[in-house]
């Protein structure tokens, strides 16, 4: 499956990862990209919200 890491501040996909587990579909991972983490001082304390499609 594909993991789409989307930034909850700028709504950009900052990382797309193809996993090798044989599972179909996409999995969205809400997080914070490095730029926004730096701007908001969130480094090291990201809160992730996930949902399946
Ligand atoms: Zn961002």
mmCIF file of the protein (N, C-alpha, C, O) and its ligand, coordinates in Angstrom:
data_MODEL
# 
_entry.id   MODEL 
# 
loop_
_entity.id 
_entity.type 
_entity.pdbx_number_of_molecules 
1 polymer     1 
2 non-polymer 1 
# 
_entity_poly.entity_id                      1 
_entity_poly.type                           'polypeptide(L)' 
_entity_poly.nstd_linkage                   no 
_entity_poly.nstd_monomer                   no 
_entity_poly.pdbx_seq_one_letter_code       
;(UNK)(UNK)(UNK)(UNK)(UNK)(UNK)(UNK)(UNK)(UNK)(UNK)(UNK)(UNK)(UNK)(UNK)(UNK)(UNK)
(UNK)(UNK)(UNK)(UNK)(UNK)(UNK)(UNK)(UNK)(UNK)(UNK)(UNK)(UNK)(UNK)(UNK)(UNK)(UNK)
(UNK)(UNK)(UNK)(UNK)(UNK)(UNK)(UNK)(UNK)(UNK)(UNK)(UNK)(UNK)(UNK)(UNK)(UNK)(UNK)
(UNK)(UNK)(UNK)(UNK)(UNK)
;
_entity_poly.pdbx_seq_one_letter_code_can   XXXXXXXXXXXXXXXXXXXXXXXXXXXXXXXXXXXXXXXXXXXXXXXXXXXXX 
_entity_poly.pdbx_strand_id                 A 
# 
loop_
_entity_poly_seq.entity_id 
_entity_poly_seq.num 
_entity_poly_seq.mon_id 
_entity_poly_seq.hetero 
1 1  UNK n 
1 2  UNK n 
1 3  UNK n 
1 4  UNK n 
1 5  UNK n 
1 6  UNK n 
1 7  UNK n 
1 8  UNK n 
1 9  UNK n 
1 10 UNK n 
1 11 UNK n 
1 12 UNK n 
1 13 UNK n 
1 14 UNK n 
1 15 UNK n 
1 16 UNK n 
1 17 UNK n 
1 18 UNK n 
1 19 UNK n 
1 20 UNK n 
1 21 UNK n 
1 22 UNK n 
1 23 UNK n 
1 24 UNK n 
1 25 UNK n 
1 26 UNK n 
1 27 UNK n 
1 28 UNK n 
1 29 UNK n 
1 30 UNK n 
1 31 UNK n 
1 32 UNK n 
1 33 UNK n 
1 34 UNK n 
1 35 UNK n 
1 36 UNK n 
1 37 UNK n 
1 38 UNK n 
1 39 UNK n 
1 40 UNK n 
1 41 UNK n 
1 42 UNK n 
1 43 UNK n 
1 44 UNK n 
1 45 UNK n 
1 46 UNK n 
1 47 UNK n 
1 48 UNK n 
1 49 UNK n 
1 50 UNK n 
1 51 UNK n 
1 52 UNK n 
1 53 UNK n 
# 
loop_
_struct_asym.id 
_struct_asym.entity_id 
A 1 
B 2 
# 
loop_
_chem_comp.id 
_chem_comp.type 
_chem_comp.mon_nstd_flag 
UNK 'L-peptide linking' . 
ZN  non-polymer         . 
# 
_pdbx_entity_nonpoly.entity_id   2 
_pdbx_entity_nonpoly.name        ? 
_pdbx_entity_nonpoly.comp_id     ZN 
# 
_pdbx_nonpoly_scheme.asym_id         B 
_pdbx_nonpoly_scheme.entity_id       2 
_pdbx_nonpoly_scheme.mon_id          ZN 
_pdbx_nonpoly_scheme.ndb_seq_num     1 
_pdbx_nonpoly_scheme.pdb_seq_num     101 
_pdbx_nonpoly_scheme.auth_seq_num    101 
_pdbx_nonpoly_scheme.pdb_mon_id      ZN 
_pdbx_nonpoly_scheme.auth_mon_id     ZN 
_pdbx_nonpoly_scheme.pdb_strand_id   A 
_pdbx_nonpoly_scheme.pdb_ins_code    . 
# 
loop_
_atom_site.group_PDB 
_atom_site.id 
_atom_site.type_symbol 
_atom_site.label_atom_id 
_atom_site.label_alt_id 
_atom_site.label_comp_id 
_atom_site.label_asym_id 
_atom_site.label_entity_id 
_atom_site.label_seq_id 
_atom_site.pdbx_PDB_ins_code 
_atom_site.Cartn_x 
_atom_site.Cartn_y 
_atom_site.Cartn_z 
_atom_site.occupancy 
_atom_site.B_iso_or_equiv 
_atom_site.pdbx_formal_charge 
_atom_site.auth_seq_id 
_atom_site.auth_comp_id 
_atom_site.auth_asym_id 
_atom_site.auth_atom_id 
_atom_site.pdbx_PDB_model_num 
ATOM   1   N  N  . UNK A 1 1  ? 0.835   -1.188 0.000  1.00 0.00 ? 1   UNK A N  1 
ATOM   2   C  CA . UNK A 1 1  ? 0.000   0.000  0.000  1.00 0.00 ? 1   UNK A CA 1 
ATOM   3   C  C  . UNK A 1 1  ? 0.877   1.247  0.000  1.00 0.00 ? 1   UNK A C  1 
ATOM   4   O  O  . UNK A 1 1  ? 2.091   1.199  0.196  1.00 0.00 ? 1   UNK A O  1 
ATOM   5   N  N  . UNK A 1 2  ? 0.202   2.346  -0.228 1.00 0.00 ? 2   UNK A N  1 
ATOM   6   C  CA . UNK A 1 2  ? 0.924   3.610  -0.226 1.00 0.00 ? 2   UNK A CA 1 
ATOM   7   C  C  . UNK A 1 2  ? 0.589   4.404  1.031  1.00 0.00 ? 2   UNK A C  1 
ATOM   8   O  O  . UNK A 1 2  ? -0.565  4.486  1.450  1.00 0.00 ? 2   UNK A O  1 
ATOM   9   N  N  . UNK A 1 3  ? 1.594   4.966  1.596  1.00 0.00 ? 3   UNK A N  1 
ATOM   10  C  CA . UNK A 1 3  ? 1.412   5.830  2.754  1.00 0.00 ? 3   UNK A CA 1 
ATOM   11  C  C  . UNK A 1 3  ? 1.606   7.268  2.298  1.00 0.00 ? 3   UNK A C  1 
ATOM   12  O  O  . UNK A 1 3  ? 2.679   7.659  1.840  1.00 0.00 ? 3   UNK A O  1 
ATOM   13  N  N  . UNK A 1 4  ? 0.528   8.051  2.438  1.00 0.00 ? 4   UNK A N  1 
ATOM   14  C  CA . UNK A 1 4  ? 0.611   9.471  2.105  1.00 0.00 ? 4   UNK A CA 1 
ATOM   15  C  C  . UNK A 1 4  ? 0.732   10.261 3.400  1.00 0.00 ? 4   UNK A C  1 
ATOM   16  O  O  . UNK A 1 4  ? -0.183  10.281 4.222  1.00 0.00 ? 4   UNK A O  1 
ATOM   17  N  N  . UNK A 1 5  ? 1.841   10.889 3.559  1.00 0.00 ? 5   UNK A N  1 
ATOM   18  C  CA . UNK A 1 5  ? 2.027   11.735 4.737  1.00 0.00 ? 5   UNK A CA 1 
ATOM   19  C  C  . UNK A 1 5  ? 1.618   13.145 4.351  1.00 0.00 ? 5   UNK A C  1 
ATOM   20  O  O  . UNK A 1 5  ? 2.256   13.768 3.503  1.00 0.00 ? 5   UNK A O  1 
ATOM   21  N  N  . UNK A 1 6  ? 0.552   13.655 4.971  1.00 0.00 ? 6   UNK A N  1 
ATOM   22  C  CA . UNK A 1 6  ? 0.040   14.974 4.608  1.00 0.00 ? 6   UNK A CA 1 
ATOM   23  C  C  . UNK A 1 6  ? 0.195   15.908 5.799  1.00 0.00 ? 6   UNK A C  1 
ATOM   24  O  O  . UNK A 1 6  ? -0.078  15.543 6.942  1.00 0.00 ? 6   UNK A O  1 
ATOM   25  N  N  . UNK A 1 7  ? 0.634   17.108 5.501  1.00 0.00 ? 7   UNK A N  1 
ATOM   26  C  CA . UNK A 1 7  ? 0.866   18.085 6.561  1.00 0.00 ? 7   UNK A CA 1 
ATOM   27  C  C  . UNK A 1 7  ? -0.456  18.736 6.944  1.00 0.00 ? 7   UNK A C  1 
ATOM   28  O  O  . UNK A 1 7  ? -1.198  19.200 6.078  1.00 0.00 ? 7   UNK A O  1 
ATOM   29  N  N  . UNK A 1 8  ? -0.750  18.771 8.230  1.00 0.00 ? 8   UNK A N  1 
ATOM   30  C  CA . UNK A 1 8  ? -2.028  19.336 8.675  1.00 0.00 ? 8   UNK A CA 1 
ATOM   31  C  C  . UNK A 1 8  ? -2.007  20.864 8.686  1.00 0.00 ? 8   UNK A C  1 
ATOM   32  O  O  . UNK A 1 8  ? -3.046  21.488 8.901  1.00 0.00 ? 8   UNK A O  1 
ATOM   33  N  N  . UNK A 1 9  ? -0.859  21.467 8.461  1.00 0.00 ? 9   UNK A N  1 
ATOM   34  C  CA . UNK A 1 9  ? -0.792  22.927 8.402  1.00 0.00 ? 9   UNK A CA 1 
ATOM   35  C  C  . UNK A 1 9  ? -0.877  23.436 6.969  1.00 0.00 ? 9   UNK A C  1 
ATOM   36  O  O  . UNK A 1 9  ? -1.695  24.304 6.666  1.00 0.00 ? 9   UNK A O  1 
ATOM   37  N  N  . UNK A 1 10 ? -0.037  22.902 6.086  1.00 0.00 ? 10  UNK A N  1 
ATOM   38  C  CA . UNK A 1 10 ? -0.019  23.413 4.714  1.00 0.00 ? 10  UNK A CA 1 
ATOM   39  C  C  . UNK A 1 10 ? -0.731  22.481 3.751  1.00 0.00 ? 10  UNK A C  1 
ATOM   40  O  O  . UNK A 1 10 ? -0.818  22.777 2.560  1.00 0.00 ? 10  UNK A O  1 
ATOM   41  N  N  . UNK A 1 11 ? -1.245  21.354 4.245  1.00 0.00 ? 11  UNK A N  1 
ATOM   42  C  CA . UNK A 1 11 ? -1.996  20.411 3.418  1.00 0.00 ? 11  UNK A CA 1 
ATOM   43  C  C  . UNK A 1 11 ? -1.234  19.918 2.200  1.00 0.00 ? 11  UNK A C  1 
ATOM   44  O  O  . UNK A 1 11 ? -1.832  19.642 1.160  1.00 0.00 ? 11  UNK A O  1 
ATOM   45  N  N  . UNK A 1 12 ? 0.040   19.811 2.320  1.00 0.00 ? 12  UNK A N  1 
ATOM   46  C  CA . UNK A 1 12 ? 0.862   19.271 1.244  1.00 0.00 ? 12  UNK A CA 1 
ATOM   47  C  C  . UNK A 1 12 ? 1.306   17.861 1.632  1.00 0.00 ? 12  UNK A C  1 
ATOM   48  O  O  . UNK A 1 12 ? 1.596   17.569 2.792  1.00 0.00 ? 12  UNK A O  1 
ATOM   49  N  N  . UNK A 1 13 ? 1.348   17.002 0.616  1.00 0.00 ? 13  UNK A N  1 
ATOM   50  C  CA . UNK A 1 13 ? 1.988   15.718 0.859  1.00 0.00 ? 13  UNK A CA 1 
ATOM   51  C  C  . UNK A 1 13 ? 3.490   15.952 0.938  1.00 0.00 ? 13  UNK A C  1 
ATOM   52  O  O  . UNK A 1 13 ? 4.122   16.372 -0.031 1.00 0.00 ? 13  UNK A O  1 
ATOM   53  N  N  . UNK A 1 14 ? 4.035   15.680 2.083  1.00 0.00 ? 14  UNK A N  1 
ATOM   54  C  CA . UNK A 1 14 ? 5.461   15.918 2.226  1.00 0.00 ? 14  UNK A CA 1 
ATOM   55  C  C  . UNK A 1 14 ? 6.260   14.640 2.135  1.00 0.00 ? 14  UNK A C  1 
ATOM   56  O  O  . UNK A 1 14 ? 7.491   14.664 2.115  1.00 0.00 ? 14  UNK A O  1 
ATOM   57  N  N  . UNK A 1 15 ? 5.559   13.523 2.081  1.00 0.00 ? 15  UNK A N  1 
ATOM   58  C  CA . UNK A 1 15 ? 6.270   12.254 1.915  1.00 0.00 ? 15  UNK A CA 1 
ATOM   59  C  C  . UNK A 1 15 ? 5.282   11.205 1.443  1.00 0.00 ? 15  UNK A C  1 
ATOM   60  O  O  . UNK A 1 15 ? 4.204   11.060 2.019  1.00 0.00 ? 15  UNK A O  1 
ATOM   61  N  N  . UNK A 1 16 ? 5.639   10.475 0.402  1.00 0.00 ? 16  UNK A N  1 
ATOM   62  C  CA . UNK A 1 16 ? 4.817   9.361  -0.061 1.00 0.00 ? 16  UNK A CA 1 
ATOM   63  C  C  . UNK A 1 16 ? 5.688   8.117  -0.045 1.00 0.00 ? 16  UNK A C  1 
ATOM   64  O  O  . UNK A 1 16 ? 6.791   8.086  -0.589 1.00 0.00 ? 16  UNK A O  1 
ATOM   65  N  N  . UNK A 1 17 ? 5.157   7.112  0.590  1.00 0.00 ? 17  UNK A N  1 
ATOM   66  C  CA . UNK A 1 17 ? 5.946   5.922  0.844  1.00 0.00 ? 17  UNK A CA 1 
ATOM   67  C  C  . UNK A 1 17 ? 5.224   4.712  0.268  1.00 0.00 ? 17  UNK A C  1 
ATOM   68  O  O  . UNK A 1 17 ? 4.030   4.527  0.504  1.00 0.00 ? 17  UNK A O  1 
ATOM   69  N  N  . UNK A 1 18 ? 5.928   3.909  -0.468 1.00 0.00 ? 18  UNK A N  1 
ATOM   70  C  CA . UNK A 1 18 ? 5.355   2.669  -0.988 1.00 0.00 ? 18  UNK A CA 1 
ATOM   71  C  C  . UNK A 1 18 ? 5.830   1.519  -0.113 1.00 0.00 ? 18  UNK A C  1 
ATOM   72  O  O  . UNK A 1 18 ? 7.023   1.224  -0.036 1.00 0.00 ? 18  UNK A O  1 
ATOM   73  N  N  . UNK A 1 19 ? 4.876   0.881  0.540  1.00 0.00 ? 19  UNK A N  1 
ATOM   74  C  CA . UNK A 1 19 ? 5.266   -0.231 1.395  1.00 0.00 ? 19  UNK A CA 1 
ATOM   75  C  C  . UNK A 1 19 ? 5.224   -1.523 0.603  1.00 0.00 ? 19  UNK A C  1 
ATOM   76  O  O  . UNK A 1 19 ? 4.633   -1.589 -0.474 1.00 0.00 ? 19  UNK A O  1 
ATOM   77  N  N  . UNK A 1 20 ? 5.833   -2.510 1.130  1.00 0.00 ? 20  UNK A N  1 
ATOM   78  C  CA . UNK A 1 20 ? 6.051   -3.751 0.401  1.00 0.00 ? 20  UNK A CA 1 
ATOM   79  C  C  . UNK A 1 20 ? 5.306   -4.904 1.060  1.00 0.00 ? 20  UNK A C  1 
ATOM   80  O  O  . UNK A 1 20 ? 5.779   -6.041 1.070  1.00 0.00 ? 20  UNK A O  1 
ATOM   81  N  N  . UNK A 1 21 ? 4.125   -4.595 1.614  1.00 0.00 ? 21  UNK A N  1 
ATOM   82  C  CA . UNK A 1 21 ? 3.436   -5.604 2.410  1.00 0.00 ? 21  UNK A CA 1 
ATOM   83  C  C  . UNK A 1 21 ? 2.323   -6.330 1.652  1.00 0.00 ? 21  UNK A C  1 
ATOM   84  O  O  . UNK A 1 21 ? 1.627   -7.163 2.234  1.00 0.00 ? 21  UNK A O  1 
ATOM   85  N  N  . UNK A 1 22 ? 2.146   -6.026 0.363  1.00 0.00 ? 22  UNK A N  1 
ATOM   86  C  CA . UNK A 1 22 ? 1.143   -6.730 -0.428 1.00 0.00 ? 22  UNK A CA 1 
ATOM   87  C  C  . UNK A 1 22 ? -0.281  -6.288 -0.164 1.00 0.00 ? 22  UNK A C  1 
ATOM   88  O  O  . UNK A 1 22 ? -1.212  -6.921 -0.663 1.00 0.00 ? 22  UNK A O  1 
ATOM   89  N  N  . UNK A 1 23 ? -0.487  -5.232 0.596  1.00 0.00 ? 23  UNK A N  1 
ATOM   90  C  CA . UNK A 1 23 ? -1.825  -4.738 0.899  1.00 0.00 ? 23  UNK A CA 1 
ATOM   91  C  C  . UNK A 1 23 ? -2.200  -3.655 -0.102 1.00 0.00 ? 23  UNK A C  1 
ATOM   92  O  O  . UNK A 1 23 ? -1.418  -2.738 -0.353 1.00 0.00 ? 23  UNK A O  1 
ATOM   93  N  N  . UNK A 1 24 ? -3.407  -3.759 -0.679 1.00 0.00 ? 24  UNK A N  1 
ATOM   94  C  CA . UNK A 1 24 ? -3.867  -2.744 -1.622 1.00 0.00 ? 24  UNK A CA 1 
ATOM   95  C  C  . UNK A 1 24 ? -4.415  -1.535 -0.879 1.00 0.00 ? 24  UNK A C  1 
ATOM   96  O  O  . UNK A 1 24 ? -4.890  -1.636 0.252  1.00 0.00 ? 24  UNK A O  1 
ATOM   97  N  N  . UNK A 1 25 ? -4.337  -0.395 -1.542 1.00 0.00 ? 25  UNK A N  1 
ATOM   98  C  CA . UNK A 1 25 ? -4.977  0.783  -0.986 1.00 0.00 ? 25  UNK A CA 1 
ATOM   99  C  C  . UNK A 1 25 ? -3.976  1.831  -0.533 1.00 0.00 ? 25  UNK A C  1 
ATOM   100 O  O  . UNK A 1 25 ? -2.758  1.678  -0.624 1.00 0.00 ? 25  UNK A O  1 
ATOM   101 N  N  . UNK A 1 26 ? -4.566  2.889  -0.046 1.00 0.00 ? 26  UNK A N  1 
ATOM   102 C  CA . UNK A 1 26 ? -3.757  4.018  0.396  1.00 0.00 ? 26  UNK A CA 1 
ATOM   103 C  C  . UNK A 1 26 ? -4.079  4.316  1.842  1.00 0.00 ? 26  UNK A C  1 
ATOM   104 O  O  . UNK A 1 26 ? -5.205  4.132  2.304  1.00 0.00 ? 26  UNK A O  1 
ATOM   105 N  N  . UNK A 1 27 ? -3.098  4.765  2.519  1.00 0.00 ? 27  UNK A N  1 
ATOM   106 C  CA . UNK A 1 27 ? -3.224  5.031  3.948  1.00 0.00 ? 27  UNK A CA 1 
ATOM   107 C  C  . UNK A 1 27 ? -2.691  6.434  4.176  1.00 0.00 ? 27  UNK A C  1 
ATOM   108 O  O  . UNK A 1 27 ? -1.531  6.726  3.886  1.00 0.00 ? 27  UNK A O  1 
ATOM   109 N  N  . UNK A 1 28 ? -3.546  7.293  4.696  1.00 0.00 ? 28  UNK A N  1 
ATOM   110 C  CA . UNK A 1 28 ? -3.163  8.684  4.875  1.00 0.00 ? 28  UNK A CA 1 
ATOM   111 C  C  . UNK A 1 28 ? -2.702  8.919  6.303  1.00 0.00 ? 28  UNK A C  1 
ATOM   112 O  O  . UNK A 1 28 ? -3.369  8.541  7.266  1.00 0.00 ? 28  UNK A O  1 
ATOM   113 N  N  . UNK A 1 29 ? -1.575  9.535  6.408  1.00 0.00 ? 29  UNK A N  1 
ATOM   114 C  CA . UNK A 1 29 ? -1.014  9.826  7.725  1.00 0.00 ? 29  UNK A CA 1 
ATOM   115 C  C  . UNK A 1 29 ? -0.952  11.333 7.885  1.00 0.00 ? 29  UNK A C  1 
ATOM   116 O  O  . UNK A 1 29 ? -0.230  12.012 7.155  1.00 0.00 ? 29  UNK A O  1 
ATOM   117 N  N  . UNK A 1 30 ? -1.703  11.850 8.833  1.00 0.00 ? 30  UNK A N  1 
ATOM   118 C  CA . UNK A 1 30 ? -1.676  13.286 9.099  1.00 0.00 ? 30  UNK A CA 1 
ATOM   119 C  C  . UNK A 1 30 ? -0.515  13.585 10.028 1.00 0.00 ? 30  UNK A C  1 
ATOM   120 O  O  . UNK A 1 30 ? -0.341  12.957 11.073 1.00 0.00 ? 30  UNK A O  1 
ATOM   121 N  N  . UNK A 1 31 ? 0.251   14.541 9.623  1.00 0.00 ? 31  UNK A N  1 
ATOM   122 C  CA . UNK A 1 31 ? 1.396   14.904 10.440 1.00 0.00 ? 31  UNK A CA 1 
ATOM   123 C  C  . UNK A 1 31 ? 1.786   16.329 10.145 1.00 0.00 ? 31  UNK A C  1 
ATOM   124 O  O  . UNK A 1 31 ? 0.960   17.137 9.722  1.00 0.00 ? 31  UNK A O  1 
ATOM   125 N  N  . UNK A 1 32 ? 3.006   16.625 10.362 1.00 0.00 ? 32  UNK A N  1 
ATOM   126 C  CA . UNK A 1 32 ? 3.517   17.969 10.134 1.00 0.00 ? 32  UNK A CA 1 
ATOM   127 C  C  . UNK A 1 32 ? 4.822   17.841 9.375  1.00 0.00 ? 32  UNK A C  1 
ATOM   128 O  O  . UNK A 1 32 ? 5.723   17.098 9.764  1.00 0.00 ? 32  UNK A O  1 
ATOM   129 N  N  . UNK A 1 33 ? 4.899   18.586 8.280  1.00 0.00 ? 33  UNK A N  1 
ATOM   130 C  CA . UNK A 1 33 ? 6.130   18.543 7.514  1.00 0.00 ? 33  UNK A CA 1 
ATOM   131 C  C  . UNK A 1 33 ? 7.239   19.265 8.283  1.00 0.00 ? 33  UNK A C  1 
ATOM   132 O  O  . UNK A 1 33 ? 6.995   19.976 9.258  1.00 0.00 ? 33  UNK A O  1 
ATOM   133 N  N  . UNK A 1 34 ? 8.435   19.057 7.815  1.00 0.00 ? 34  UNK A N  1 
ATOM   134 C  CA . UNK A 1 34 ? 9.572   19.610 8.559  1.00 0.00 ? 34  UNK A CA 1 
ATOM   135 C  C  . UNK A 1 34 ? 9.516   21.125 8.645  1.00 0.00 ? 34  UNK A C  1 
ATOM   136 O  O  . UNK A 1 34 ? 9.830   21.708 9.682  1.00 0.00 ? 34  UNK A O  1 
ATOM   137 N  N  . UNK A 1 35 ? 9.114   21.763 7.545  1.00 0.00 ? 35  UNK A N  1 
ATOM   138 C  CA . UNK A 1 35 ? 9.063   23.227 7.544  1.00 0.00 ? 35  UNK A CA 1 
ATOM   139 C  C  . UNK A 1 35 ? 8.082   23.747 8.578  1.00 0.00 ? 35  UNK A C  1 
ATOM   140 O  O  . UNK A 1 35 ? 8.407   24.644 9.355  1.00 0.00 ? 35  UNK A O  1 
ATOM   141 N  N  . UNK A 1 36 ? 6.867   23.177 8.589  1.00 0.00 ? 36  UNK A N  1 
ATOM   142 C  CA . UNK A 1 36 ? 5.852   23.642 9.524  1.00 0.00 ? 36  UNK A CA 1 
ATOM   143 C  C  . UNK A 1 36 ? 6.225   23.270 10.951 1.00 0.00 ? 36  UNK A C  1 
ATOM   144 O  O  . UNK A 1 36 ? 5.967   24.032 11.883 1.00 0.00 ? 36  UNK A O  1 
ATOM   145 N  N  . UNK A 1 37 ? 6.825   22.113 11.119 1.00 0.00 ? 37  UNK A N  1 
ATOM   146 C  CA . UNK A 1 37 ? 7.243   21.720 12.461 1.00 0.00 ? 37  UNK A CA 1 
ATOM   147 C  C  . UNK A 1 37 ? 8.221   22.746 13.009 1.00 0.00 ? 37  UNK A C  1 
ATOM   148 O  O  . UNK A 1 37 ? 8.178   23.113 14.183 1.00 0.00 ? 37  UNK A O  1 
ATOM   149 N  N  . UNK A 1 38 ? 9.099   23.195 12.132 1.00 0.00 ? 38  UNK A N  1 
ATOM   150 C  CA . UNK A 1 38 ? 10.082  24.178 12.562 1.00 0.00 ? 38  UNK A CA 1 
ATOM   151 C  C  . UNK A 1 38 ? 9.392   25.502 12.873 1.00 0.00 ? 38  UNK A C  1 
ATOM   152 O  O  . UNK A 1 38 ? 9.683   26.143 13.883 1.00 0.00 ? 38  UNK A O  1 
ATOM   153 N  N  . UNK A 1 39 ? 8.459   25.909 11.982 1.00 0.00 ? 39  UNK A N  1 
ATOM   154 C  CA . UNK A 1 39 ? 7.752   27.179 12.175 1.00 0.00 ? 39  UNK A CA 1 
ATOM   155 C  C  . UNK A 1 39 ? 6.931   27.190 13.454 1.00 0.00 ? 39  UNK A C  1 
ATOM   156 O  O  . UNK A 1 39 ? 6.847   28.202 14.150 1.00 0.00 ? 39  UNK A O  1 
ATOM   157 N  N  . UNK A 1 40 ? 6.327   26.047 13.748 1.00 0.00 ? 40  UNK A N  1 
ATOM   158 C  CA . UNK A 1 40 ? 5.439   25.995 14.904 1.00 0.00 ? 40  UNK A CA 1 
ATOM   159 C  C  . UNK A 1 40 ? 6.129   25.433 16.141 1.00 0.00 ? 40  UNK A C  1 
ATOM   160 O  O  . UNK A 1 40 ? 5.510   25.271 17.193 1.00 0.00 ? 40  UNK A O  1 
ATOM   161 N  N  . UNK A 1 41 ? 7.386   25.147 16.002 1.00 0.00 ? 41  UNK A N  1 
ATOM   162 C  CA . UNK A 1 41 ? 8.134   24.650 17.149 1.00 0.00 ? 41  UNK A CA 1 
ATOM   163 C  C  . UNK A 1 41 ? 7.652   23.301 17.635 1.00 0.00 ? 41  UNK A C  1 
ATOM   164 O  O  . UNK A 1 41 ? 7.617   23.035 18.837 1.00 0.00 ? 41  UNK A O  1 
ATOM   165 N  N  . UNK A 1 42 ? 7.276   22.440 16.677 1.00 0.00 ? 42  UNK A N  1 
ATOM   166 C  CA . UNK A 1 42 ? 6.680   21.161 17.052 1.00 0.00 ? 42  UNK A CA 1 
ATOM   167 C  C  . UNK A 1 42 ? 7.647   19.995 16.950 1.00 0.00 ? 42  UNK A C  1 
ATOM   168 O  O  . UNK A 1 42 ? 7.245   18.843 17.119 1.00 0.00 ? 42  UNK A O  1 
ATOM   169 N  N  . UNK A 1 43 ? 8.871   20.265 16.686 1.00 0.00 ? 43  UNK A N  1 
ATOM   170 C  CA . UNK A 1 43 ? 9.816   19.172 16.475 1.00 0.00 ? 43  UNK A CA 1 
ATOM   171 C  C  . UNK A 1 43 ? 9.780   18.183 17.634 1.00 0.00 ? 43  UNK A C  1 
ATOM   172 O  O  . UNK A 1 43 ? 9.881   18.555 18.804 1.00 0.00 ? 43  UNK A O  1 
ATOM   173 N  N  . UNK A 1 44 ? 9.636   16.940 17.280 1.00 0.00 ? 44  UNK A N  1 
ATOM   174 C  CA . UNK A 1 44 ? 9.720   15.898 18.290 1.00 0.00 ? 44  UNK A CA 1 
ATOM   175 C  C  . UNK A 1 44 ? 8.436   15.665 19.059 1.00 0.00 ? 44  UNK A C  1 
ATOM   176 O  O  . UNK A 1 44 ? 8.387   14.780 19.913 1.00 0.00 ? 44  UNK A O  1 
ATOM   177 N  N  . UNK A 1 45 ? 7.380   16.444 18.776 1.00 0.00 ? 45  UNK A N  1 
ATOM   178 C  CA . UNK A 1 45 ? 6.125   16.182 19.485 1.00 0.00 ? 45  UNK A CA 1 
ATOM   179 C  C  . UNK A 1 45 ? 4.941   16.241 18.515 1.00 0.00 ? 45  UNK A C  1 
ATOM   180 O  O  . UNK A 1 45 ? 3.939   16.910 18.770 1.00 0.00 ? 45  UNK A O  1 
ATOM   181 N  N  . UNK A 1 46 ? 5.080   15.537 17.419 1.00 0.00 ? 46  UNK A N  1 
ATOM   182 C  CA . UNK A 1 46 ? 4.018   15.497 16.418 1.00 0.00 ? 46  UNK A CA 1 
ATOM   183 C  C  . UNK A 1 46 ? 2.891   14.588 16.895 1.00 0.00 ? 46  UNK A C  1 
ATOM   184 O  O  . UNK A 1 46 ? 3.121   13.518 17.459 1.00 0.00 ? 46  UNK A O  1 
ATOM   185 N  N  . UNK A 1 47 ? 1.676   15.043 16.654 1.00 0.00 ? 47  UNK A N  1 
ATOM   186 C  CA . UNK A 1 47 ? 0.503   14.233 16.940 1.00 0.00 ? 47  UNK A CA 1 
ATOM   187 C  C  . UNK A 1 47 ? -0.053  13.737 15.600 1.00 0.00 ? 47  UNK A C  1 
ATOM   188 O  O  . UNK A 1 47 ? -0.369  14.531 14.714 1.00 0.00 ? 47  UNK A O  1 
ATOM   189 N  N  . UNK A 1 48 ? -0.163  12.442 15.472 1.00 0.00 ? 48  UNK A N  1 
ATOM   190 C  CA . UNK A 1 48 ? -0.584  11.875 14.199 1.00 0.00 ? 48  UNK A CA 1 
ATOM   191 C  C  . UNK A 1 48 ? -2.042  11.424 14.268 1.00 0.00 ? 48  UNK A C  1 
ATOM   192 O  O  . UNK A 1 48 ? -2.462  10.740 15.201 1.00 0.00 ? 48  UNK A O  1 
ATOM   193 N  N  . UNK A 1 49 ? -2.792  11.828 13.254 1.00 0.00 ? 49  UNK A N  1 
ATOM   194 C  CA . UNK A 1 49 ? -4.152  11.335 13.107 1.00 0.00 ? 49  UNK A CA 1 
ATOM   195 C  C  . UNK A 1 49 ? -4.198  10.540 11.817 1.00 0.00 ? 49  UNK A C  1 
ATOM   196 O  O  . UNK A 1 49 ? -3.727  11.005 10.780 1.00 0.00 ? 49  UNK A O  1 
ATOM   197 N  N  . UNK A 1 50 ? -4.750  9.371  11.876 1.00 0.00 ? 50  UNK A N  1 
ATOM   198 C  CA . UNK A 1 50 ? -4.749  8.507  10.708 1.00 0.00 ? 50  UNK A CA 1 
ATOM   199 C  C  . UNK A 1 50 ? -6.155  8.091  10.369 1.00 0.00 ? 50  UNK A C  1 
ATOM   200 O  O  . UNK A 1 50 ? -7.026  8.004  11.235 1.00 0.00 ? 50  UNK A O  1 
ATOM   201 N  N  . UNK A 1 51 ? -6.366  7.833  9.084  1.00 0.00 ? 51  UNK A N  1 
ATOM   202 C  CA . UNK A 1 51 ? -7.634  7.260  8.687  1.00 0.00 ? 51  UNK A CA 1 
ATOM   203 C  C  . UNK A 1 51 ? -7.436  6.422  7.431  1.00 0.00 ? 51  UNK A C  1 
ATOM   204 O  O  . UNK A 1 51 ? -6.570  6.695  6.600  1.00 0.00 ? 51  UNK A O  1 
ATOM   205 N  N  . UNK A 1 52 ? -8.260  5.404  7.325  1.00 0.00 ? 52  UNK A N  1 
ATOM   206 C  CA . UNK A 1 52 ? -8.186  4.538  6.160  1.00 0.00 ? 52  UNK A CA 1 
ATOM   207 C  C  . UNK A 1 52 ? -9.129  5.011  5.083  1.00 0.00 ? 52  UNK A C  1 
ATOM   208 O  O  . UNK A 1 52 ? -10.184 5.578  5.369  1.00 0.00 ? 52  UNK A O  1 
ATOM   209 N  N  . UNK A 1 53 ? -8.746  4.777  3.839  1.00 0.00 ? 53  UNK A N  1 
ATOM   210 C  CA . UNK A 1 53 ? -9.626  5.037  2.718  1.00 0.00 ? 53  UNK A CA 1 
ATOM   211 C  C  . UNK A 1 53 ? -10.419 3.788  2.406  1.00 0.00 ? 53  UNK A C  1 
ATOM   212 O  O  . UNK A 1 53 ? -11.233 3.788  1.483  1.00 0.00 ? 53  UNK A O  1 
HETATM 213 ZN ZN . ZN  B 2 .  ? 3.602   21.843 6.268  1.00 0.00 ? 101 ZN  A ZN 1 
# 
